[in-house]
Amino acid sequence: MKKIILAAVLIFGMICPVEAQQMLNMKGDNIVGTYKGKQGDDVFKARITRLADGTYQGQIIWMEHDRDANGQKILDKKNPDKSLRTQPADRIIVFSGLKYDKANHHWGDTKIYDPQRGLRAKMTADFAPDGRLRIKGSLLGISETVYWVRVGD
């Protein structure tokens, strides 16, 4: 009897994260919120909002290290758009126009900006089984996946 109960608990524990992931991926607006992420040595917070046209935008709103050695705000110096190179790094819009694919239960059809490299890559996003937002950027057949953890609405 104890083995049956233990087996049931283990199965339930494995199914629940998958069900939670499926629920998070079932509605486009579930992506809206504030997340904490890390890429390389950069720790940051980003806010994803829904735009008037129904697409989503992600913007950096905080960085752990937002100042250089001289105490000056770090700027987006690698941005391919020269007019944005004076923008503080803790205010960068990393993606805009992200669309929810209702049939496949994920977000995509836009590019994500990597301020560390000054590159834009094809972006897809979905929620992993543990509830983290999984963001994949692909450029010329090379992909990188990062995970953001929700920290607020």
N, C-alpha and C positions, 0 to 999 in steps of 0.2 A: 504494500500500500504506500509506504514512504517513497519507494522508487517511482511510482505513478505520479504522486504529488510533485516530486522533484522534477520529473520529466515535464510535467505540465507547466511548472514555474519557469523552467528553462525555455520551453517553446514560447510561452507568453512573453518572456523577456527578449527573445529574438524577433518576435513579430511586432511588438509595440514600436520600436524605432523605425521599422519599415513603414508601418501605418502612419506614424507621425510625419515621415518624409513625404509619403504620398499625399497626405493632407496639405502640407505646406506647398507642394508643387501643383495643387489643384486650382488655385486662384491667383491671378496675376498680381493683385494688390498685396498678397502675402509677403512680397519682397520689400514692401515699404517699411522703413525703420532705420535705426541707427546701429551701426556695426563697428566692431573693433577688428583691425587686421594687422598683419605684419608681412612685410616683404623685405627680405634681407635684414638689415639692421633697423629699418624704419617701422616704427609702431605708430598707428594712426587710427582715427575714427572717421567713418564716412557715413553720410546720410543719403538714403535712397528715397526719392520722392516721386510721386506720380504727376506728370505734366498734364496740361489742359488737353493735349491731343491724345491722351491715353497711354503714352509711352512713359518710360521711367528714366530718371537721371540720378547719377551717383556723384557726390561731391565730397571731397576731403573737408572735414570741419575742425580737425584737431590733429596735431602731430606731437609726439613725445619730445622730439628735438626739432623745434621750428626756428632756431636761431643759429647763426654761424659762430665761429670763435670770437668774433668782434662784437657779438650781441645783436647783430643785424638779422632781420627776418630773412629766412632762406627763400629765394625766389625760384620760379620755374624756368631756370636758365636753359634747359635743354629742349624746350617746347619748339616744335618745328614751325609754329606760327609765331613769328618774331614779335608780334604785337602783344602776346601773352607772356613774354619772358620777364616782365616786371611784376607779374602776379605773385602774391605770397603762396608758397607751397602748401600752406594749410587752408587754402581756399580753391584748390584746383578741381575743376569738373573733370572726373576721370571717364565718365561715359554719359551719353545723352541719346535719346531715341531708342532705348532698349525696349523691345516688344515682347509681349507674352505670347507664346505659341500654345494655344489652348489644346490643340490636337496632341501635341507631344509633351505637354506639361513642363515646359522650361522656357527660359527667356533667351533672346538672342537678337540677331539681325542688326547689330551695331558693332562699333569698335570701342575698345577700351584703351585709354591712354596710360602708358607707363612712364611716369615722370622721372624715374631713375635712369631710364635709357633714352627718353625722348621719342618713344615709338608708339604707334597705334597698331593694335592687333584685333583680329576678329574675336568677338566675345560671345560666350554662352554662359548661362548660369542656371543652377538648380540647387535644391536643398539636398544635402547628403543625409544618409540615415540618422546621423547624430544631431541633425538640426542646423548644422553650420551651413552658411551659404557658400557653395562651391562655384568659383569663378574661373573659367578657363579662357586663356588668351592664346590664339594661334596666329603665327606669322610664318609664311614660307615653309609650311610643314613642320615647324617646331612649335610645341605647345608648352605652356606653363599653367599650372593650376594653383590657385591660392584659396584659402578659406577665411571667411569673415564670420565672426561670432556676433549674434544680435545682443546689443546692450541696452536697447531702449526702443520706444516707438517713434 
